[in-house]
Amino acid sequence: SEQLPELAPRYARRSPPTDRAMADIGLALAGRAGSRLATRLGFRTSRTTMLRIVRRIPDPPPEVPAILGIDDFALRRGHRYGTVLIDMATHRPIDVLPDREAATVAIWLQEHPGVQIVCRDRGGAYAEGVRTGAPRAIQVADRWHLWHNLAGHVDKAVGRPHRHLPAPAAPPTPAPVPVAGADLASDPGQEGRLAERTRHRFEQVQQLRAEGKGVKTIMRELGLARETVRRYARAERIEDLLAKATLGSRPSLVDPYGEYLQQRWNAGATTITQLHQEIKERGYTGGYGTLRDWLRPWPALVTAPSPAAKPPKPRVIASWILRRPESLDDDEGQALADLRSHCPSPDHLADHVQGFATMLTGRHGERLDAWIAAVRADDQPEPHSFTTGPQQDHDAVLNGLTLPHSSRAVEGNVNRIKMIKRQIYGRANLDLLRKRVLLS
């Protein structure tokens, strides 16, 4: 009988239409889920067969885009990273690299000449790789990453003088009456001990880092958690840590129940066990010890003090400064105005942020040098630290603030890669992940 290759190739176990259908299912759902769907559709197969079919699909023909987007993604977060390359004209991935090293990027660009513009984040490895592999290409720093970096420095700048910010005005309350013989400072020096512990840990971590020891070694020697060691190692000055090491600087789970506790205490309910049970019935999720520490100053008083008016939290102030002025409501606008009139540091910081925002949204890159000079003329270390990056990566930042290109399509594809990784439970090798990223 005559053989029909397009319908039944020699030695094939499946017809070409069935093979193409299973390949599409495998690209969309991978092994286990793809096998279940294929079985329901009448293509009985196993998950390993689905993966073999996907791996056999040929790679798409190589393309060299005029505008290239580049960014990293986690193969194993905190350990291994890859690089995805995006055609910014079609928003489609064109290749996946096994690491994020400058040499790997440079080799790819040398093998694929013709790239004219490269959109990237602030990573130094990609900048070096593009300079080596495509020295004539124009590098464009992404505007979102610039704003994100500035927001981080604003958080630090606002947090540093937080203890000196004015508290909102509160109505006068009667002075609390002390119990005879009781000491109002029931826990003297608690804030000082917290700051002293912070200083001691900072000195220990910095000394061990100066000796060349790594994070894991410091963790073992000092008995601290990984993120704690990293936070102390990244801090340039002790003031950055002391801004967050003040007693009461962090919100407490008890704070929402302060008014109720005051009423019950003044009514004679001074047993912490009883109060703990009452606020648990009202939704309190903390422990007995948290409530005990929160109430510690009260046994020395006949009348419980009214909840003290606290200054706005640093993150709230930072959000006021980073938002458009017209997006603030009346209370937020008035609070920010009061803050700026009281303290010159937030006032100057807000001026710098508004100037950068105008430059970024209007793409007025020609103002960059003047803005950097104005920030450097100020005496705030955090904005100074931010300007170091734009000075070192001046051309790319200037292009990012001038040209219409950005990395938003790259970030969208990175999110898509995360979805694919979750779908295969993060267990796929790079070759399978690459197939699904490029072909699905």
CORQUI-V808206 format. One record per helix or strand of 2 or more residues. SS is the DSSP state (helix for helix, strand for strand). FROM is the first residue (numbers start at 0). TO is the last residue. If there is no record, write none. Layout:
SS,FROM,TO ; SS,FROM,TO
//
This chain:
helix,15,28 ; helix,31,39 ; helix,46,55 ; strand,66,75 ; strand,79,86 ; strand,91,96 ; helix,101,110 ; strand,116,119 ; helix,123,132 ; strand,137,140 ; helix,142,159 ; helix,161,163 ; helix,189,209 ; helix,214,221 ; helix,225,233 ; helix,237,241 ; helix,254,265 ; helix,271,280 ; helix,287,293 ; helix,295,299 ; helix,313,321 ; helix,324,326 ; helix,329,341 ; helix,343,361 ; helix,364,376 ; helix,380,391 ; helix,393,399 ; helix,407,422 ; helix,429,438
//
